[in-house]
Amino acid sequence: MSQRELEIILSRLLAEHLAMPIFIVDPEGDLLFYNEPAEKILGFRFDETGEMSSSQWATIFNPMDRHGHLLSPEELPLVIATIYKRPDHRSFWIRGMDGLMRKIEVTAFPLINESQRFLGAIAFFWEISV
C-alpha cells in the first residue's frame, strides 16, 4: 500500500476488524480497500482485485434499482459521499462476481479530518434477505 493519511490507515484497520462489510475510497473515489465480509457479498477477494478506479468499481457490480434498471455511478451512495462530501443511503441490487444477485443497503459518508481536509469516503453495507 502506498503512503496514506493516518486516518485512512486507521479506517482500514477498523474495517479489517469488523464483521460488517466496508468499502473505502480515496478523494478521487478510487477504491483503496474492502474487507473480508465485503468479499462475500461482492463475490471476490480484495487480494484478487486490489485497488481500482471509481469507473471500474461503480459499474463492475452492475448496480440496479428494483426494476432491473442500471444505476449510474452518480446515484451510488459512495459516489455521492465522495463528490458532494455528504452522507447518503440507498438500497439497490448488485450482481457479485460470483454471478449472484443480491439486494444491499449502503450507507456512505465522507472522511474528513480535524483540519477539515477531505480524505475520501467509506461505505458500510449489508445484504438484505428478500
Backbone bond lengths (Angstrom), bond angles and torsions (degrees), N, CA, C in turn:
res aa  C-N    CA-C-N  psi(-1)  N-CA   C-N-CA  omega(-1)  CA-C   N-CA-C  phi
1 M - - - 1.452 - - 1.522 108.29 -
2 S 1.320 116.59 133.82 1.456 120.62 179.51 1.531 110.43 -71.03
3 Q 1.321 115.87 174.24 1.472 121.45 179.95 1.526 109.92 -58.10
4 R 1.300 118.26 128.32 1.470 123.63 -178.40 1.518 109.72 -130.57
5 E 1.320 114.91 159.65 1.454 121.27 173.86 1.528 108.88 -63.65
6 L 1.326 116.19 147.43 1.458 121.41 -179.76 1.528 111.20 -55.76
7 E 1.319 117.78 -41.09 1.466 121.06 -178.17 1.523 111.54 -63.42
8 I 1.327 117.35 -34.80 1.465 120.90 177.63 1.526 109.96 -70.57
9 I 1.318 115.97 -41.51 1.465 120.34 177.23 1.530 109.87 -60.32
10 L 1.321 116.48 -43.84 1.471 120.38 179.61 1.526 111.49 -68.51
11 S 1.333 117.28 -35.42 1.467 120.37 177.10 1.523 110.20 -63.65
12 R 1.326 115.98 -41.54 1.466 119.55 178.02 1.527 110.43 -65.02
13 L 1.312 116.68 -42.03 1.465 120.69 178.00 1.524 110.50 -60.23
14 L 1.325 116.95 -43.83 1.465 120.82 176.61 1.527 109.94 -59.59
15 A 1.335 116.69 -48.03 1.469 120.97 -178.95 1.522 111.65 -59.01
16 E 1.326 116.59 -37.85 1.464 120.46 -179.07 1.521 112.29 -66.42
17 H 1.325 117.84 -19.00 1.463 121.11 -175.83 1.527 114.00 -111.66
18 L 1.326 117.53 7.42 1.455 120.49 177.54 1.522 110.78 -109.00
19 A 1.321 116.07 150.61 1.460 121.78 179.61 1.522 111.69 -84.23
20 M 1.317 117.22 -7.16 1.465 121.96 -179.69 1.529 109.94 -87.22
21 P 1.333 118.61 136.36 1.456 120.68 176.95 1.529 111.53 -62.27
22 I 1.332 115.97 133.16 1.471 122.08 -176.80 1.521 108.99 -138.58
23 F 1.340 115.29 141.64 1.463 124.70 -177.44 1.526 106.43 -131.36
24 I 1.333 119.44 128.79 1.470 123.14 -176.26 1.526 109.46 -123.02
25 V 1.351 115.88 133.58 1.465 121.14 178.00 1.530 110.59 -124.55
26 D 1.327 115.84 159.88 1.462 121.80 177.98 1.534 110.37 -86.41
27 P 1.327 119.89 -178.54 1.471 121.20 -177.95 1.531 114.50 -59.82
28 E 1.310 117.90 -24.37 1.469 120.69 177.35 1.525 111.88 -86.77
29 G 1.324 117.19 -5.00 1.457 121.59 -179.23 1.514 113.94 90.51
30 D 1.325 116.99 5.67 1.460 120.17 179.05 1.529 110.64 -77.46
31 L 1.320 115.67 138.03 1.454 122.12 -178.36 1.519 111.46 -62.73
32 L 1.335 115.80 128.05 1.455 122.13 174.63 1.525 111.36 -102.78
33 F 1.350 116.10 -36.82 1.464 119.52 -173.64 1.516 110.60 -170.39
34 Y 1.346 115.96 146.37 1.463 121.53 161.48 1.512 106.98 -137.85
35 N 1.344 114.86 149.71 1.461 119.89 -171.26 1.533 112.83 -89.41
36 E 1.336 114.75 176.93 1.463 120.96 -177.33 1.527 113.43 -59.49
37 P 1.347 120.27 -43.11 1.464 118.42 176.08 1.536 112.77 -60.22
38 A 1.335 117.45 -32.89 1.467 120.64 176.44 1.523 110.85 -68.48
39 E 1.320 116.58 -33.98 1.468 120.87 179.45 1.524 111.10 -57.28
40 K 1.323 117.16 -38.09 1.459 121.79 -177.66 1.524 111.14 -66.17
41 I 1.326 117.43 -33.97 1.467 121.49 179.36 1.528 110.86 -82.70
42 L 1.316 116.62 -40.13 1.461 120.62 -176.85 1.529 112.86 -76.75
43 G 1.320 116.11 -21.08 1.458 119.84 174.08 1.513 115.66 91.58
44 F 1.308 119.03 5.17 1.453 121.32 172.95 1.512 110.54 -158.80
45 R 1.333 114.73 159.60 1.462 121.52 -173.70 1.523 111.20 -81.41
46 F 1.336 115.66 149.42 1.462 120.20 176.84 1.526 110.45 -60.85
47 D 1.329 116.58 -35.36 1.466 120.33 178.00 1.531 111.85 -58.85
48 E 1.329 116.63 -27.54 1.462 121.22 179.93 1.528 112.42 -81.80
49 T 1.323 116.87 -32.01 1.465 120.00 -176.49 1.520 111.94 -97.85
50 G 1.315 115.56 -41.61 1.458 119.89 -173.70 1.516 110.73 66.13
51 E 1.316 115.60 -165.17 1.461 120.85 179.51 1.523 108.57 -68.37
52 M 1.346 116.35 147.73 1.468 120.10 177.77 1.517 109.90 -149.13
53 S 1.312 115.25 158.89 1.467 120.86 -177.92 1.525 110.30 -69.63
54 S 1.329 115.39 159.77 1.464 119.86 178.88 1.523 110.93 -63.05
55 S 1.317 118.13 -35.59 1.467 119.87 179.75 1.523 111.17 -64.99
56 Q 1.328 117.33 -28.91 1.463 120.56 177.20 1.518 111.14 -75.19
57 W 1.358 117.52 -56.25 1.460 118.23 -173.13 1.521 112.45 -70.33
58 A 1.323 118.88 -27.85 1.468 120.86 -177.85 1.522 112.37 -72.10
59 T 1.327 117.41 -16.46 1.462 119.87 -179.02 1.525 113.45 -118.40
60 I 1.314 118.59 -22.14 1.463 122.10 -174.52 1.538 112.52 -61.68
61 F 1.324 117.29 -27.91 1.463 120.74 -177.43 1.528 112.35 -95.57
62 N 1.325 117.14 7.11 1.471 122.49 178.33 1.528 112.48 47.87
63 P 1.334 119.36 58.81 1.465 119.94 179.52 1.532 110.98 -62.83
64 M 1.336 115.80 131.29 1.464 121.81 -176.20 1.515 111.43 -134.95
65 D 1.332 115.79 153.51 1.457 120.28 173.57 1.527 108.45 -81.31
66 R 1.308 117.06 -178.40 1.471 120.70 -175.16 1.529 113.30 -67.58
67 H 1.340 116.20 -14.70 1.464 120.46 178.63 1.529 112.41 -95.40
68 G 1.343 116.61 2.16 1.449 120.47 179.37 1.515 114.93 87.17
69 H 1.341 117.58 6.45 1.457 121.07 177.67 1.529 109.45 -81.55
70 L 1.328 116.05 131.82 1.465 120.03 179.09 1.523 110.62 -62.98
71 L 1.327 115.43 138.17 1.459 121.35 175.40 1.524 108.60 -88.68
72 S 1.314 115.78 144.40 1.462 118.85 174.63 1.527 107.79 -78.06
73 P 1.322 117.98 155.48 1.460 119.73 177.94 1.538 112.28 -53.27
74 E 1.335 117.21 -35.79 1.461 121.21 -177.67 1.528 113.43 -65.95
75 E 1.338 117.54 -11.52 1.460 122.03 178.75 1.528 112.49 -93.40
76 L 1.308 117.91 -5.04 1.464 121.42 -176.08 1.527 111.38 -87.07
77 P 1.335 117.26 136.27 1.468 120.41 -176.83 1.524 114.71 -53.24
78 L 1.312 117.88 -40.15 1.464 120.00 -178.33 1.531 111.52 -68.79
79 V 1.310 116.92 -35.05 1.464 120.43 175.95 1.529 109.74 -68.55
80 I 1.313 117.29 -42.72 1.466 121.37 177.92 1.523 110.62 -61.30
81 A 1.338 117.29 -44.53 1.469 120.79 178.77 1.523 111.04 -61.75
82 T 1.326 116.71 -33.64 1.462 121.19 -179.25 1.527 111.64 -77.30
83 I 1.311 117.60 -47.40 1.468 120.98 -176.72 1.524 112.05 -73.18
84 Y 1.349 116.60 -49.11 1.466 120.69 -173.50 1.524 113.41 -96.21
85 K 1.332 115.69 -5.65 1.471 121.77 178.70 1.530 111.72 53.90
86 R 1.334 113.62 47.44 1.464 121.20 176.43 1.516 109.15 -143.12
87 P 1.322 116.94 154.56 1.469 119.95 178.46 1.530 111.31 -65.77
88 D 1.322 115.96 156.03 1.454 121.15 175.63 1.526 108.23 -154.51
89 H 1.319 115.10 156.05 1.460 121.81 -178.46 1.521 108.22 -143.55
90 R 1.336 115.83 143.07 1.457 119.54 177.91 1.521 109.82 -163.33
91 S 1.329 115.17 151.61 1.474 122.89 170.07 1.518 107.55 -103.61
92 F 1.314 116.82 139.55 1.458 120.51 174.67 1.521 109.07 -162.99
93 W 1.309 116.13 175.55 1.460 123.49 -179.38 1.520 109.25 -104.95
94 I 1.334 116.46 146.26 1.459 121.25 172.02 1.529 108.86 -133.79
95 R 1.311 115.37 157.47 1.461 120.93 171.28 1.524 105.64 -108.17
96 G 1.327 115.80 113.66 1.454 120.24 178.21 1.510 110.64 -67.99
97 M 1.306 116.54 164.95 1.455 120.63 178.54 1.524 111.99 -65.83
98 D 1.332 116.38 -11.14 1.463 120.86 174.85 1.528 111.20 -86.19
99 G 1.343 116.95 0.70 1.457 122.17 177.77 1.517 114.79 89.07
100 L 1.334 118.26 -7.35 1.462 121.20 -177.83 1.522 111.73 -83.89
101 M 1.340 114.92 139.63 1.467 121.13 175.00 1.523 108.08 -86.44
102 R 1.324 115.82 135.50 1.463 121.29 179.34 1.521 109.76 -136.94
103 K 1.316 115.09 138.65 1.460 119.44 171.88 1.528 106.42 -90.84
104 I 1.329 115.87 130.55 1.457 119.74 -179.48 1.523 110.27 -128.82
105 E 1.312 115.04 155.15 1.465 124.32 170.10 1.512 105.67 -109.97
106 V 1.328 116.94 133.73 1.459 121.19 -178.19 1.517 109.60 -129.12
107 T 1.319 116.15 130.01 1.458 122.80 171.33 1.520 107.02 -120.71
108 A 1.322 115.60 123.57 1.466 120.64 -178.00 1.518 109.42 -126.31
109 F 1.329 115.39 148.78 1.460 119.66 175.09 1.523 109.95 -148.95
110 P 1.329 115.69 154.22 1.466 119.31 -179.66 1.521 110.99 -71.67
111 L 1.323 115.24 152.22 1.466 121.90 173.53 1.525 107.23 -103.23
112 I 1.311 115.76 111.94 1.464 122.64 -177.09 1.520 107.47 -125.84
113 N 1.333 116.98 127.12 1.468 119.06 -176.26 1.530 111.85 -83.48
114 E 1.312 116.39 -179.71 1.470 122.40 -177.19 1.517 113.00 -58.33
115 S 1.325 116.95 -28.68 1.469 121.98 179.81 1.525 111.46 -86.49
116 Q 1.321 117.20 8.81 1.464 124.49 -179.10 1.530 112.59 67.70
117 R 1.317 116.88 23.85 1.460 121.61 177.22 1.523 109.34 -87.28
118 F 1.323 116.28 128.36 1.461 122.67 179.88 1.527 109.19 -76.68
119 L 1.335 116.44 122.79 1.466 122.01 -175.30 1.520 113.97 -107.91
120 G 1.316 116.56 -12.56 1.456 121.35 -175.94 1.513 109.21 141.23
121 A 1.317 116.50 -153.66 1.467 120.84 -179.55 1.520 109.04 -149.02
122 I 1.323 113.68 161.87 1.464 120.95 -179.54 1.527 108.55 -134.40
123 A 1.317 115.47 142.62 1.453 120.78 176.98 1.520 109.81 -124.36
124 F 1.313 114.46 133.96 1.463 122.45 171.47 1.522 105.01 -106.28
125 F 1.319 117.63 133.91 1.450 119.09 179.94 1.522 110.19 -145.36
126 W 1.303 114.30 165.42 1.458 119.83 -178.96 1.513 107.93 -155.53
127 E 1.329 115.05 153.76 1.464 121.91 179.30 1.523 109.16 -82.96
128 I 1.320 115.37 140.02 1.464 122.27 178.89 1.532 107.83 -106.33
129 S 1.313 116.78 128.72 1.464 120.62 176.44 1.526 108.99 -74.22
130 V 1.316 114.65 133.50 1.471 118.93 179.50 1.500 111.42 -121.86
